[in-house]
Amino acid sequence: MRLRGTGIGIVGSDAFAVSTLPEAVGVALGAPKDRQDLREALRQVADLLAEAPAMSSMVV
């Protein structure tokens, strides 16, 4: 995943759901050193979400 190399962790809903699995992910940003780092991490996530999914990342 592209975010892995940036220090942003993404996990599927099976890691945090206690019953029926929602179509969701958990996002972990760690502890940004300042607001600018947090802003940049959130921008990277937003940019990725704005893109169309690549065929190689689709799960069947």
C-alpha positions as CSV (number, residue, x, y, z in Angstrom):
1,M,0.0,0.0,0.0
2,R,1.3,3.5,-0.8
3,L,0.7,4.9,2.6
4,R,2.8,2.2,4.3
5,G,6.1,4.0,3.4
6,T,4.8,7.3,4.9
7,G,4.2,6.1,8.4
8,I,0.4,6.0,8.0
9,G,-1.1,2.6,8.9
10,I,-4.3,1.3,7.5
11,V,-6.1,-1.9,8.7
12,G,-9.3,-3.6,7.5
13,S,-12.5,-3.6,9.6
14,D,-11.9,-7.2,10.7
15,A,-9.1,-5.9,13.0
16,F,-11.5,-3.7,15.0
17,A,-15.1,-4.8,14.4
18,V,-16.8,-6.9,17.1
19,S,-19.7,-8.2,15.1
20,T,-20.8,-7.6,11.5
21,L,-17.9,-6.3,9.5
22,P,-18.6,-2.8,8.1
23,E,-16.9,-1.7,4.8
24,A,-14.4,0.4,6.7
25,V,-10.8,0.8,7.6
26,G,-9.0,2.0,10.6
27,V,-6.4,4.7,10.1
28,A,-3.4,5.2,12.5
29,L,-1.3,8.3,12.1
30,G,1.0,7.6,15.1
31,A,2.1,10.7,17.0
32,P,2.8,13.6,14.6
33,K,5.4,15.9,16.0
34,D,3.3,19.0,15.2
35,R,0.1,20.2,13.5
36,Q,1.9,20.5,10.1
37,D,2.9,16.8,10.1
38,L,-0.7,15.9,11.1
39,R,-2.0,18.2,8.3
40,E,0.3,16.5,5.8
41,A,-0.6,13.0,6.8
42,L,-4.3,13.8,6.5
43,R,-3.7,15.4,3.1
44,Q,-2.0,12.2,1.9
45,V,-5.0,10.1,3.1
46,A,-7.4,12.5,1.4
47,D,-5.5,12.5,-1.8
48,L,-5.5,8.7,-1.9
49,L,-9.2,8.5,-1.2
50,A,-9.9,10.9,-4.0
51,E,-8.2,8.6,-6.6
52,A,-10.0,5.9,-8.5
53,P,-8.9,2.4,-7.1
54,A,-6.3,0.7,-9.1
55,M,-7.2,-2.8,-10.4
56,S,-4.2,-4.3,-8.6
57,S,-5.6,-3.1,-5.2
58,M,-9.1,-4.6,-5.7
59,V,-9.9,-7.8,-3.7
60,V,-12.3,-10.3,-5.2
